Amino acid sequence: MNTSIGDGGQLAHASCLLEGQRIEPGARYHGNPAEPTDTRFDFGRHFEISRWRPVEYPPGRSTEPIAWASVSPLWALRDDAG
């Protein structure tokens, strides 16, 4: 597709770049095809991720279904009679 978004560049939700279209560093675009805008699309705060996150996150996410699967039968069999 030969498209690119420079460092700090922003492309709005549901917008697209045409083949060969580029967003310069720090520029903001929106629409189909994307056109320059003054609107900022980064509403959240940015955090630095720790160097351990890539190591810790995948195993944590993969064990979550196992935890739910082990607790769900107990929840289903609980005694509601009082």
PDB file of N, CA, C and O in Angstrom:
ATOM      1  N   MET A   1       0.827  -1.190   0.000  1.00  0.00           N
ATOM      2  CA  MET A   1       0.000   0.000   0.000  1.00  0.00           C
ATOM      3  C   MET A   1       0.871   1.253   0.000  1.00  0.00           C
ATOM      4  O   MET A   1       0.434   2.313  -0.449  1.00  0.00           O
ATOM      5  N   ASN A   2       2.110   1.135   0.506  1.00  0.00           N
ATOM      6  CA  ASN A   2       3.041   2.258   0.456  1.00  0.00           C
ATOM      7  C   ASN A   2       2.494   3.485   1.187  1.00  0.00           C
ATOM      8  O   ASN A   2       2.569   4.600   0.669  1.00  0.00           O
ATOM      9  N   THR A   3       1.948   3.285   2.381  1.00  0.00           N
ATOM     10  CA  THR A   3       1.469   4.392   3.212  1.00  0.00           C
ATOM     11  C   THR A   3       2.324   4.457   4.468  1.00  0.00           C
ATOM     12  O   THR A   3       2.968   3.476   4.841  1.00  0.00           O
ATOM     13  N   SER A   4       2.328   5.617   5.120  1.00  0.00           N
ATOM     14  CA  SER A   4       3.087   5.726   6.369  1.00  0.00           C
ATOM     15  C   SER A   4       2.553   6.869   7.217  1.00  0.00           C
ATOM     16  O   SER A   4       1.979   7.834   6.713  1.00  0.00           O
ATOM     17  N   ILE A   5       2.761   6.729   8.526  1.00  0.00           N
ATOM     18  CA  ILE A   5       2.424   7.775   9.488  1.00  0.00           C
ATOM     19  C   ILE A   5       3.703   8.095  10.236  1.00  0.00           C
ATOM     20  O   ILE A   5       4.287   7.222  10.879  1.00  0.00           O
ATOM     21  N   GLY A   6       4.144   9.349  10.154  1.00  0.00           N
ATOM     22  CA  GLY A   6       5.377   9.765  10.811  1.00  0.00           C
ATOM     23  C   GLY A   6       5.238   9.784  12.326  1.00  0.00           C
ATOM     24  O   GLY A   6       4.128   9.707  12.853  1.00  0.00           O
ATOM     25  N   ASP A   7       6.359   9.887  13.022  1.00  0.00           N
ATOM     26  CA  ASP A   7       6.370   9.927  14.485  1.00  0.00           C
ATOM     27  C   ASP A   7       5.452  11.025  15.003  1.00  0.00           C
ATOM     28  O   ASP A   7       5.560  12.177  14.583  1.00  0.00           O
ATOM     29  N   GLY A   8       4.552  10.674  15.909  1.00  0.00           N
ATOM     30  CA  GLY A   8       3.632  11.643  16.489  1.00  0.00           C
ATOM     31  C   GLY A   8       2.479  12.007  15.572  1.00  0.00           C
ATOM     32  O   GLY A   8       1.628  12.809  15.955  1.00  0.00           O
ATOM     33  N   GLY A   9       2.427  11.446  14.383  1.00  0.00           N
ATOM     34  CA  GLY A   9       1.312  11.696  13.469  1.00  0.00           C
ATOM     35  C   GLY A   9       0.063  10.987  13.953  1.00  0.00           C
ATOM     36  O   GLY A   9       0.153   9.978  14.654  1.00  0.00           O
ATOM     37  N   GLN A  10      -1.105  11.503  13.588  1.00  0.00           N
ATOM     38  CA  GLN A  10      -2.363  10.923  14.050  1.00  0.00           C
ATOM     39  C   GLN A  10      -3.310  10.748  12.873  1.00  0.00           C
ATOM     40  O   GLN A  10      -3.409  11.614  12.004  1.00  0.00           O
ATOM     41  N   LEU A  11      -4.003   9.617  12.857  1.00  0.00           N
ATOM     42  CA  LEU A  11      -5.038   9.336  11.871  1.00  0.00           C
ATOM     43  C   LEU A  11      -6.307   9.028  12.647  1.00  0.00           C
ATOM     44  O   LEU A  11      -6.313   8.136  13.495  1.00  0.00           O
ATOM     45  N   ALA A  12      -7.378   9.753  12.369  1.00  0.00           N
ATOM     46  CA  ALA A  12      -8.629   9.619  13.122  1.00  0.00           C
ATOM     47  C   ALA A  12      -9.254   8.244  12.926  1.00  0.00           C
ATOM     48  O   ALA A  12      -8.979   7.544  11.951  1.00  0.00           O
ATOM     49  N   HIS A  13     -10.099   7.881  13.878  1.00  0.00           N
ATOM     50  CA  HIS A  13     -10.858   6.635  13.840  1.00  0.00           C
ATOM     51  C   HIS A  13     -11.652   6.553  12.535  1.00  0.00           C
ATOM     52  O   HIS A  13     -12.233   7.549  12.102  1.00  0.00           O
ATOM     53  N   ALA A  14     -11.681   5.389  11.914  1.00  0.00           N
ATOM     54  CA  ALA A  14     -12.437   5.106  10.692  1.00  0.00           C
ATOM     55  C   ALA A  14     -11.977   5.941   9.502  1.00  0.00           C
ATOM     56  O   ALA A  14     -12.725   6.096   8.538  1.00  0.00           O
ATOM     57  N   SER A  15     -10.775   6.475   9.551  1.00  0.00           N
ATOM     58  CA  SER A  15     -10.203   7.205   8.422  1.00  0.00           C
ATOM     59  C   SER A  15      -9.231   6.282   7.704  1.00  0.00           C
ATOM     60  O   SER A  15      -8.785   5.282   8.266  1.00  0.00           O
ATOM     61  N   CYS A  16      -8.904   6.619   6.459  1.00  0.00           N
ATOM     62  CA  CYS A  16      -7.951   5.774   5.749  1.00  0.00           C
ATOM     63  C   CYS A  16      -7.039   6.606   4.860  1.00  0.00           C
ATOM     64  O   CYS A  16      -7.390   7.694   4.403  1.00  0.00           O
ATOM     65  N   LEU A  17      -5.865   6.056   4.637  1.00  0.00           N
ATOM     66  CA  LEU A  17      -4.901   6.664   3.731  1.00  0.00           C
ATOM     67  C   LEU A  17      -5.005   5.961   2.388  1.00  0.00           C
ATOM     68  O   LEU A  17      -5.151   4.740   2.329  1.00  0.00           O
ATOM     69  N   LEU A  18      -4.930   6.727   1.317  1.00  0.00           N
ATOM     70  CA  LEU A  18      -4.897   6.141  -0.012  1.00  0.00           C
ATOM     71  C   LEU A  18      -3.502   5.612  -0.297  1.00  0.00           C
ATOM     72  O   LEU A  18      -2.548   5.969   0.394  1.00  0.00           O
ATOM     73  N   GLU A  19      -3.380   4.781  -1.291  1.00  0.00           N
ATOM     74  CA  GLU A  19      -2.081   4.226  -1.645  1.00  0.00           C
ATOM     75  C   GLU A  19      -1.088   5.349  -1.912  1.00  0.00           C
ATOM     76  O   GLU A  19      -1.367   6.274  -2.675  1.00  0.00           O
ATOM     77  N   GLY A  20       0.062   5.255  -1.279  1.00  0.00           N
ATOM     78  CA  GLY A  20       1.110   6.253  -1.455  1.00  0.00           C
ATOM     79  C   GLY A  20       0.972   7.483  -0.571  1.00  0.00           C
ATOM     80  O   GLY A  20       1.868   8.328  -0.554  1.00  0.00           O
ATOM     81  N   GLN A  21      -0.138   7.604   0.167  1.00  0.00           N
ATOM     82  CA  GLN A  21      -0.355   8.781   1.017  1.00  0.00           C
ATOM     83  C   GLN A  21       0.465   8.655   2.297  1.00  0.00           C
ATOM     84  O   GLN A  21       0.585   7.568   2.862  1.00  0.00           O
ATOM     85  N   ARG A  22       1.021   9.762   2.745  1.00  0.00           N
ATOM     86  CA  ARG A  22       1.860   9.774   3.941  1.00  0.00           C
ATOM     87  C   ARG A  22       1.403  10.884   4.884  1.00  0.00           C
ATOM     88  O   ARG A  22       0.961  11.948   4.450  1.00  0.00           O
ATOM     89  N   ILE A  23       1.522  10.611   6.184  1.00  0.00           N
ATOM     90  CA  ILE A  23       1.263  11.634   7.194  1.00  0.00           C
ATOM     91  C   ILE A  23       2.617  12.036   7.754  1.00  0.00           C
ATOM     92  O   ILE A  23       3.362  11.196   8.259  1.00  0.00           O
ATOM     93  N   GLU A  24       2.929  13.302   7.664  1.00  0.00           N
ATOM     94  CA  GLU A  24       4.211  13.818   8.142  1.00  0.00           C
ATOM     95  C   GLU A  24       4.276  13.727   9.669  1.00  0.00           C
ATOM     96  O   GLU A  24       3.234  13.693  10.324  1.00  0.00           O
ATOM     97  N   PRO A  25       5.466  13.689  10.239  1.00  0.00           N
ATOM     98  CA  PRO A  25       5.596  13.646  11.700  1.00  0.00           C
ATOM     99  C   PRO A  25       4.848  14.801  12.373  1.00  0.00           C
ATOM    100  O   PRO A  25       5.017  15.962  12.001  1.00  0.00           O
ATOM    101  N   GLY A  26       4.027  14.470  13.361  1.00  0.00           N
ATOM    102  CA  GLY A  26       3.288  15.469  14.117  1.00  0.00           C
ATOM    103  C   GLY A  26       2.018  15.969  13.451  1.00  0.00           C
ATOM    104  O   GLY A  26       1.275  16.733  14.067  1.00  0.00           O
ATOM    105  N   ALA A  27       1.742  15.568  12.220  1.00  0.00           N
ATOM    106  CA  ALA A  27       0.539  16.030  11.511  1.00  0.00           C
ATOM    107  C   ALA A  27      -0.668  15.192  11.923  1.00  0.00           C
ATOM    108  O   ALA A  27      -0.519  14.059  12.382  1.00  0.00           O
ATOM    109  N   ARG A  28      -1.871  15.760  11.754  1.00  0.00           N
ATOM    110  CA  ARG A  28      -3.118  15.070  12.088  1.00  0.00           C
ATOM    111  C   ARG A  28      -4.025  15.057  10.860  1.00  0.00           C
ATOM    112  O   ARG A  28      -4.202  16.080  10.198  1.00  0.00           O
ATOM    113  N   TYR A  29      -4.594  13.893  10.564  1.00  0.00           N
ATOM    114  CA  TYR A  29      -5.446  13.715   9.392  1.00  0.00           C
ATOM    115  C   TYR A  29      -6.735  13.012   9.791  1.00  0.00           C
ATOM    116  O   TYR A  29      -6.782  12.289  10.786  1.00  0.00           O
ATOM    117  N   HIS A  30      -7.794  13.236   8.990  1.00  0.00           N
ATOM    118  CA  HIS A  30      -9.057  12.523   9.193  1.00  0.00           C
ATOM    119  C   HIS A  30      -9.800  12.439   7.878  1.00  0.00           C
ATOM    120  O   HIS A  30      -9.534  13.205   6.952  1.00  0.00           O
ATOM    121  N   GLY A  31     -10.741  11.498   7.798  1.00  0.00           N
ATOM    122  CA  GLY A  31     -11.598  11.363   6.624  1.00  0.00           C
ATOM    123  C   GLY A  31     -11.152  10.277   5.665  1.00  0.00           C
ATOM    124  O   GLY A  31     -10.136   9.613   5.868  1.00  0.00           O
ATOM    125  N   ASN A  32     -11.953  10.116   4.601  1.00  0.00           N
ATOM    126  CA  ASN A  32     -11.693   9.145   3.535  1.00  0.00           C
ATOM    127  C   ASN A  32     -11.818   9.832   2.191  1.00  0.00           C
ATOM    128  O   ASN A  32     -12.945  10.077   1.760  1.00  0.00           O
ATOM    129  N   PRO A  33     -10.768  10.149   1.519  1.00  0.00           N
ATOM    130  CA  PRO A  33      -9.382   9.943   1.919  1.00  0.00           C
ATOM    131  C   PRO A  33      -8.986  10.933   3.010  1.00  0.00           C
ATOM    132  O   PRO A  33      -9.614  11.980   3.172  1.00  0.00           O
ATOM    133  N   ALA A  34      -7.956  10.596   3.740  1.00  0.00           N
ATOM    134  CA  ALA A  34      -7.525  11.424   4.871  1.00  0.00           C
ATOM    135  C   ALA A  34      -7.044  12.791   4.399  1.00  0.00           C
ATOM    136  O   ALA A  34      -6.305  12.907   3.421  1.00  0.00           O
ATOM    137  N   GLU A  35      -7.482  13.824   5.122  1.00  0.00           N
ATOM    138  CA  GLU A  35      -7.090  15.208   4.842  1.00  0.00           C
ATOM    139  C   GLU A  35      -6.605  15.848   6.135  1.00  0.00           C
ATOM    140  O   GLU A  35      -7.007  15.421   7.218  1.00  0.00           O
ATOM    141  N   PRO A  36      -5.750  16.863   6.048  1.00  0.00           N
ATOM    142  CA  PRO A  36      -5.232  17.518   7.254  1.00  0.00           C
ATOM    143  C   PRO A  36      -6.349  18.124   8.107  1.00  0.00           C
ATOM    144  O   PRO A  36      -7.359  18.595   7.584  1.00  0.00           O
ATOM    145  N   THR A  37      -6.151  18.104   9.421  1.00  0.00           N
ATOM    146  CA  THR A  37      -7.091  18.695  10.366  1.00  0.00           C
ATOM    147  C   THR A  37      -6.318  19.259  11.553  1.00  0.00           C
ATOM    148  O   THR A  37      -5.150  18.930  11.758  1.00  0.00           O
ATOM    149  N   ASP A  38      -6.981  20.111  12.332  1.00  0.00           N
ATOM    150  CA  ASP A  38      -6.376  20.649  13.549  1.00  0.00           C
ATOM    151  C   ASP A  38      -6.820  19.874  14.791  1.00  0.00           C
ATOM    152  O   ASP A  38      -6.308  20.111  15.886  1.00  0.00           O
ATOM    153  N   THR A  39      -7.769  18.951  14.627  1.00  0.00           N
ATOM    154  CA  THR A  39      -8.308  18.183  15.743  1.00  0.00           C
ATOM    155  C   THR A  39      -7.262  17.223  16.298  1.00  0.00           C
ATOM    156  O   THR A  39      -6.548  16.557  15.549  1.00  0.00           O
ATOM    157  N   ARG A  40      -7.188  17.166  17.630  1.00  0.00           N
ATOM    158  CA  ARG A  40      -6.281  16.211  18.283  1.00  0.00           C
ATOM    159  C   ARG A  40      -7.049  14.936  18.586  1.00  0.00           C
ATOM    160  O   ARG A  40      -8.181  14.988  19.066  1.00  0.00           O
ATOM    161  N   PHE A  41      -6.442  13.801  18.308  1.00  0.00           N
ATOM    162  CA  PHE A  41      -7.098  12.511  18.512  1.00  0.00           C
ATOM    163  C   PHE A  41      -6.496  11.709  19.652  1.00  0.00           C
ATOM    164  O   PHE A  41      -6.949  10.596  19.919  1.00  0.00           O
ATOM    165  N   ASP A  42      -5.500  12.234  20.325  1.00  0.00           N
ATOM    166  CA  ASP A  42      -4.892  11.511  21.447  1.00  0.00           C
ATOM    167  C   ASP A  42      -5.436  12.064  22.758  1.00  0.00           C
ATOM    168  O   ASP A  42      -4.871  12.994  23.335  1.00  0.00           O
ATOM    169  N   PHE A  43      -6.536  11.483  23.218  1.00  0.00           N
ATOM    170  CA  PHE A  43      -7.216  11.995  24.401  1.00  0.00           C
ATOM    171  C   PHE A  43      -6.645  11.446  25.699  1.00  0.00           C
ATOM    172  O   PHE A  43      -6.787  12.072  26.749  1.00  0.00           O
ATOM    173  N   GLY A  44      -6.010  10.302  25.644  1.00  0.00           N
ATOM    174  CA  GLY A  44      -5.480   9.682  26.852  1.00  0.00           C
ATOM    175  C   GLY A  44      -4.062  10.132  27.145  1.00  0.00           C
ATOM    176  O   GLY A  44      -3.384  10.723  26.305  1.00  0.00           O
ATOM    177  N   ARG A  45      -3.637   9.833  28.365  1.00  0.00           N
ATOM    178  CA  ARG A  45      -2.255  10.118  28.733  1.00  0.00           C
ATOM    179  C   ARG A  45      -1.366   9.015  28.189  1.00  0.00           C
ATOM    180  O   ARG A  45      -1.803   7.877  28.017  1.00  0.00           O
ATOM    181  N   HIS A  46      -0.139   9.356  27.924  1.00  0.00           N
ATOM    182  CA  HIS A  46       0.824   8.390  27.417  1.00  0.00           C
ATOM    183  C   HIS A  46       1.760   7.979  28.540  1.00  0.00           C
ATOM    184  O   HIS A  46       2.262   8.827  29.278  1.00  0.00           O
ATOM    185  N   PHE A  47       1.992   6.702  28.669  1.00  0.00           N
ATOM    186  CA  PHE A  47       2.864   6.175  29.704  1.00  0.00           C
ATOM    187  C   PHE A  47       3.991   5.388  29.058  1.00  0.00           C
ATOM    188  O   PHE A  47       3.813   4.748  28.022  1.00  0.00           O
ATOM    189  N   GLU A  48       5.133   5.448  29.679  1.00  0.00           N
ATOM    190  CA  GLU A  48       6.233   4.591  29.263  1.00  0.00           C
ATOM    191  C   GLU A  48       5.946   3.191  29.797  1.00  0.00           C
ATOM    192  O   GLU A  48       5.560   3.035  30.955  1.00  0.00           O
ATOM    193  N   ILE A  49       6.130   2.183  28.966  1.00  0.00           N
ATOM    194  CA  ILE A  49       5.946   0.826  29.459  1.00  0.00           C
ATOM    195  C   ILE A  49       7.275   0.312  29.999  1.00  0.00           C
ATOM    196  O   ILE A  49       8.345   0.638  29.484  1.00  0.00           O
ATOM    197  N   SER A  50       7.180  -0.493  31.041  1.00  0.00           N
ATOM    198  CA  SER A  50       8.406  -1.017  31.646  1.00  0.00           C
ATOM    199  C   SER A  50       9.047  -2.030  30.707  1.00  0.00           C
ATOM    200  O   SER A  50       8.396  -2.575  29.815  1.00  0.00           O
ATOM    201  N   ARG A  51      10.305  -2.264  30.921  1.00  0.00           N
ATOM    202  CA  ARG A  51      10.983  -3.238  30.068  1.00  0.00           C
ATOM    203  C   ARG A  51      10.509  -4.654  30.357  1.00  0.00           C
ATOM    204  O   ARG A  51      10.762  -5.561  29.564  1.00  0.00           O
ATOM    205  N   TRP A  52       9.823  -4.861  31.482  1.00  0.00           N
ATOM    206  CA  TRP A  52       9.327  -6.182  31.843  1.00  0.00           C
ATOM    207  C   TRP A  52       7.950  -6.474  31.269  1.00  0.00           C
ATOM    208  O   TRP A  52       7.546  -7.636  31.225  1.00  0.00           O
ATOM    209  N   ARG A  53       7.225  -5.470  30.834  1.00  0.00           N
ATOM    210  CA  ARG A  53       5.861  -5.693  30.352  1.00  0.00           C
ATOM    211  C   ARG A  53       5.785  -6.726  29.224  1.00  0.00           C
ATOM    212  O   ARG A  53       4.913  -7.593  29.271  1.00  0.00           O
ATOM    213  N   PRO A  54       6.659  -6.671  28.210  1.00  0.00           N
ATOM    214  CA  PRO A  54       6.569  -7.695  27.157  1.00  0.00           C
ATOM    215  C   PRO A  54       6.799  -9.112  27.673  1.00  0.00           C
ATOM    216  O   PRO A  54       6.350 -10.079  27.058  1.00  0.00           O
ATOM    217  N   VAL A  55       7.493  -9.235  28.796  1.00  0.00           N
ATOM    218  CA  VAL A  55       7.757 -10.556  29.373  1.00  0.00           C
ATOM    219  C   VAL A  55       6.600 -10.993  30.268  1.00  0.00           C
ATOM    220  O   VAL A  55       6.222 -12.165  30.259  1.00  0.00           O
ATOM    221  N   GLU A  56       6.034 -10.063  31.041  1.00  0.00           N
ATOM    222  CA  GLU A  56       4.993 -10.392  32.017  1.00  0.00           C
ATOM    223  C   GLU A  56       3.596 -10.480  31.412  1.00  0.00           C
ATOM    224  O   GLU A  56       2.803 -11.325  31.826  1.00  0.00           O
ATOM    225  N   TYR A  57       3.283  -9.638  30.457  1.00  0.00           N
ATOM    226  CA  TYR A  57       1.914  -9.517  29.967  1.00  0.00           C
ATOM    227  C   TYR A  57       1.392 -10.778  29.268  1.00  0.00           C
ATOM    228  O   TYR A  57       0.314 -11.250  29.631  1.00  0.00           O
ATOM    229  N   PRO A  58       2.100 -11.344  28.288  1.00  0.00           N
ATOM    230  CA  PRO A  58       1.537 -12.523  27.595  1.00  0.00           C
ATOM    231  C   PRO A  58       1.214 -13.699  28.507  1.00  0.00           C
ATOM    232  O   PRO A  58       0.134 -14.274  28.375  1.00  0.00           O
ATOM    233  N   PRO A  59       2.100 -14.088  29.430  1.00  0.00           N
ATOM    234  CA  PRO A  59       1.720 -15.200  30.312  1.00  0.00           C
ATOM    235  C   PRO A  59       0.519 -14.858  31.198  1.00  0.00           C
ATOM    236  O   PRO A  59      -0.324 -15.716  31.461  1.00  0.00           O
ATOM    237  N   GLY A  60       0.443 -13.631  31.648  1.00  0.00           N
ATOM    238  CA  GLY A  60      -0.688 -13.219  32.474  1.00  0.00           C
ATOM    239  C   GLY A  60      -1.999 -13.305  31.725  1.00  0.00           C
ATOM    240  O   GLY A  60      -3.000 -13.771  32.270  1.00  0.00           O
ATOM    241  N   ARG A  61      -2.001 -12.862  30.484  1.00  0.00           N
ATOM    242  CA  ARG A  61      -3.223 -12.918  29.678  1.00  0.00           C
ATOM    243  C   ARG A  61      -3.592 -14.352  29.319  1.00  0.00           C
ATOM    244  O   ARG A  61      -4.775 -14.680  29.232  1.00  0.00           O
ATOM    245  N   SER A  62      -2.605 -15.200  29.111  1.00  0.00           N
ATOM    246  CA  SER A  62      -2.917 -16.574  28.719  1.00  0.00           C
ATOM    247  C   SER A  62      -3.440 -17.396  29.893  1.00  0.00           C
ATOM    248  O   SER A  62      -4.128 -18.393  29.674  1.00  0.00           O
ATOM    249  N   THR A  63      -3.138 -17.014  31.124  1.00  0.00           N
ATOM    250  CA  THR A  63      -3.643 -17.764  32.279  1.00  0.00           C
ATOM    251  C   THR A  63      -5.027 -17.292  32.722  1.00  0.00           C
ATOM    252  O   THR A  63      -5.680 -17.969  33.517  1.00  0.00           O
ATOM    253  N   GLU A  64      -5.478 -16.161  32.230  1.00  0.00           N
ATOM    254  CA  GLU A  64      -6.790 -15.644  32.624  1.00  0.00           C
ATOM    255  C   GLU A  64      -7.928 -16.609  32.283  1.00  0.00           C
ATOM    256  O   GLU A  64      -8.771 -16.853  33.147  1.00  0.00           O
ATOM    257  N   PRO A  65      -7.999 -17.174  31.069  1.00  0.00           N
ATOM    258  CA  PRO A  65      -9.089 -18.132  30.786  1.00  0.00           C
ATOM    259  C   PRO A  65      -9.049 -19.360  31.689  1.00  0.00           C
ATOM    260  O   PRO A  65     -10.092 -19.913  32.038  1.00  0.00           O
ATOM    261  N   ILE A  66      -7.850 -19.784  32.066  1.00  0.00           N
ATOM    262  CA  ILE A  66      -7.726 -20.940  32.963  1.00  0.00           C
ATOM    263  C   ILE A  66      -8.322 -20.602  34.328  1.00  0.00           C
ATOM    264  O   ILE A  66      -9.010 -21.424  34.932  1.00  0.00           O
ATOM    265  N   ALA A  67      -8.058 -19.400  34.804  1.00  0.00           N
ATOM    266  CA  ALA A  67      -8.612 -18.974  36.094  1.00  0.00           C
ATOM    267  C   ALA A  67     -10.135 -18.932  36.035  1.00  0.00           C
ATOM    268  O   ALA A  67     -10.803 -19.417  36.949  1.00  0.00           O
ATOM    269  N   TRP A  68     -10.691 -18.360  34.971  1.00  0.00           N
ATOM    270  CA  TRP A  68     -12.148 -18.305  34.841  1.00  0.00           C
ATOM    271  C   TRP A  68     -12.746 -19.706  34.722  1.00  0.00           C
ATOM    272  O   TRP A  68     -13.796 -19.990  35.299  1.00  0.00           O
ATOM    273  N   ALA A  69     -12.077 -20.573  33.975  1.00  0.00           N
ATOM    274  CA  ALA A  69     -12.587 -21.932  33.789  1.00  0.00           C
ATOM    275  C   ALA A  69     -12.592 -22.713  35.100  1.00  0.00           C
ATOM    276  O   ALA A  69     -13.451 -23.571  35.306  1.00  0.00           O
ATOM    277  N   SER A  70     -11.648 -22.425  35.980  1.00  0.00           N
ATOM    278  CA  SER A  70     -11.606 -23.148  37.249  1.00  0.00           C
ATOM    279  C   SER A  70     -12.611 -22.595  38.258  1.00  0.00           C
ATOM    280  O   SER A  70     -13.074 -23.338  39.124  1.00  0.00           O
ATOM    281  N   VAL A  71     -12.952 -21.335  38.168  1.00  0.00           N
ATOM    282  CA  VAL A  71     -13.880 -20.715  39.115  1.00  0.00           C
ATOM    283  C   VAL A  71     -15.331 -20.864  38.664  1.00  0.00           C
ATOM    284  O   VAL A  71     -16.220 -20.968  39.508  1.00  0.00           O
ATOM    285  N   SER A  72     -15.590 -20.877  37.373  1.00  0.00           N
ATOM    286  CA  SER A  72     -16.960 -20.922  36.855  1.00  0.00           C
ATOM    287  C   SER A  72     -17.765 -22.113  37.357  1.00  0.00           C
ATOM    288  O   SER A  72     -18.910 -21.920  37.764  1.00  0.00           O
ATOM    289  N   PRO A  73     -17.232 -23.333  37.353  1.00  0.00           N
ATOM    290  CA  PRO A  73     -18.033 -24.454  37.875  1.00  0.00           C
ATOM    291  C   PRO A  73     -18.377 -24.286  39.353  1.00  0.00           C
ATOM    292  O   PRO A  73     -19.475 -24.643  39.780  1.00  0.00           O
ATOM    293  N   LEU A  74     -17.453 -23.751  40.125  1.00  0.00           N
ATOM    294  CA  LEU A  74     -17.730 -23.525  41.548  1.00  0.00           C
ATOM    295  C   LEU A  74     -18.840 -22.501  41.724  1.00  0.00           C
ATOM    296  O   LEU A  74     -19.692 -22.646  42.601  1.00  0.00           O
ATOM    297  N   TRP A  75     -18.829 -21.478  40.902  1.00  0.00           N
ATOM    298  CA  TRP A  75     -19.862 -20.442  40.965  1.00  0.00           C
ATOM    299  C   TRP A  75     -21.214 -21.042  40.582  1.00  0.00           C
ATOM    300  O   TRP A  75     -22.231 -20.725  41.198  1.00  0.00           O
ATOM    301  N   ALA A  76     -21.227 -21.901  39.574  1.00  0.00           N
ATOM    302  CA  ALA A  76     -22.476 -22.515  39.119  1.00  0.00           C
ATOM    303  C   ALA A  76     -23.040 -23.480  40.157  1.00  0.00           C
ATOM    304  O   ALA A  76     -24.256 -23.651  40.244  1.00  0.00           O
ATOM    305  N   LEU A  77     -22.177 -24.109  40.941  1.00  0.00           N
ATOM    306  CA  LEU A  77     -22.618 -25.102  41.919  1.00  0.00           C
ATOM    307  C   LEU A  77     -22.830 -24.536  43.315  1.00  0.00           C
ATOM    308  O   LEU A  77     -23.112 -25.291  44.246  1.00  0.00           O
ATOM    309  N   ARG A  78     -22.703 -23.240  43.479  1.00  0.00           N
ATOM    310  CA  ARG A  78     -22.831 -22.646  44.812  1.00  0.00           C
ATOM    311  C   ARG A  78     -24.235 -22.891  45.372  1.00  0.00           C
ATOM    312  O   ARG A  78     -25.188 -23.092  44.619  1.00  0.00           O
ATOM    313  N   ASP A  79     -24.343 -22.872  46.662  1.00  0.00           N
ATOM    314  CA  ASP A  79     -25.613 -23.121  47.337  1.00  0.00           C
ATOM    315  C   ASP A  79     -26.318 -21.793  47.568  1.00  0.00           C
ATOM    316  O   ASP A  79     -25.876 -20.981  48.381  1.00  0.00           O
ATOM    317  N   ASP A  80     -27.417 -21.574  46.853  1.00  0.00           N
ATOM    318  CA  ASP A  80     -28.180 -20.330  46.993  1.00  0.00           C
ATOM    319  C   ASP A  80     -29.259 -20.429  48.067  1.00  0.00           C
ATOM    320  O   ASP A  80     -29.928 -19.436  48.354  1.00  0.00           O
ATOM    321  N   ALA A  81     -29.439 -21.592  48.657  1.00  0.00           N
ATOM    322  CA  ALA A  81     -30.536 -21.792  49.606  1.00  0.00           C
ATOM    323  C   ALA A  81     -30.339 -21.017  50.900  1.00  0.00           C
ATOM    324  O   ALA A  81     -31.301 -20.781  51.631  1.00  0.00           O
ATOM    325  N   GLY A  82     -29.138 -20.628  51.186  1.00  0.00           N
ATOM    326  CA  GLY A  82     -29.007 -19.789  52.330  1.00  0.00           C
ATOM    327  C   GLY A  82     -28.164 -20.245  53.406  1.00  0.00           C
ATOM    328  O   GLY A  82     -28.021 -19.553  54.414  1.00  0.00           O
TER     329      GLY A  82
END
